[in-house]
Structure formats: C-alpha cells, structure tokens
C-alpha cells in the first residue's frame, strides 16, 4: 500500500512555478506549497505474496488497485 502525493498534480504545479520564473519572478519570492492531492494505491499481488488479506472496505477506498 502507498499513500502519497499525486505525481501528475505535482508536475502540473511545477510547470506553474517554471512559468512564473520564466516571466521574471524570483524563485526566492515564490511561496512554498504543500501537496493537495493524494493517491491511495494497493498492490494485491504483493499482498498475496506476503500472505496478507486486504479487507474489501479498504479496496473500495483505494484510488488504484494493482492486481
């Protein structure tokens, strides 16, 4: 299982920073931002290999399930 920031969202936000810098903003003046979108991913193949059983309620909450 992994609960982490959504990388595609991070890349989009990074592009916004690059745009601002290319338009003349100083990097030191740009605010530090925290991730706002997170993904919950469950790898069932690995869970099975480890002998773990994932409850159905947890599978329903996952954004992505790897089988």
N, C-alpha and C positions, 0 to 999 in steps of 0.2 A: 504494500500500500504506500501511497505517496500523497501528501497534501502540500502542494507547492504553488507558487505564483504561476499564472498562465503566461508562458513564454511569448506567444503571439501578441498578447496585450503589452508585454514589456517592450517588444520590438517596435510596436506602433508608438508607444510613448517615447522611446529613444529617438525615433525619427522626428518627433516634435522638438526635442531638445536640439538635434542637429540642425533643424530648420532655423530655430531661434539663433543659434551660434553663427550660422552662415549669414544671417541677416544683421549680424553685428553685436548681438548680446554677449556680454562677458560670462563665461562659464561659472565664475565665482558668484555672480549675481543671480543665477538660476536657483530656484528652490529645490531642496531635496524632497523627493516624493517616495512614498511607500507604495508597494503593490496594492491594487484594489480588487483584482480578480484572481481567484484561486481555483485550482482544479484538484479533485479528489479522484485518484486512479487506483484501481485494484487489479493486481495481476493474479488471476485464478490459477494459471499454470504453475507459477512459483508456489502459491499457497498449497496446491495439491502435492507438489514435490516435497514440501516441508511437513505435510500431514495436517495442515490447518483447514478448518471449516469456517467459511465466511458466512455469517447469518444473512438471510435474504433481505432483511431490512437495511443492512449496510450496503448490499449490492444496489438497492434502489436509490440510495443516496449518492452513489458514485457518479461522477461526470463521465467516466470512461472505464470499461471493464475489459481487460485483456484476457482472452481465453486461450 
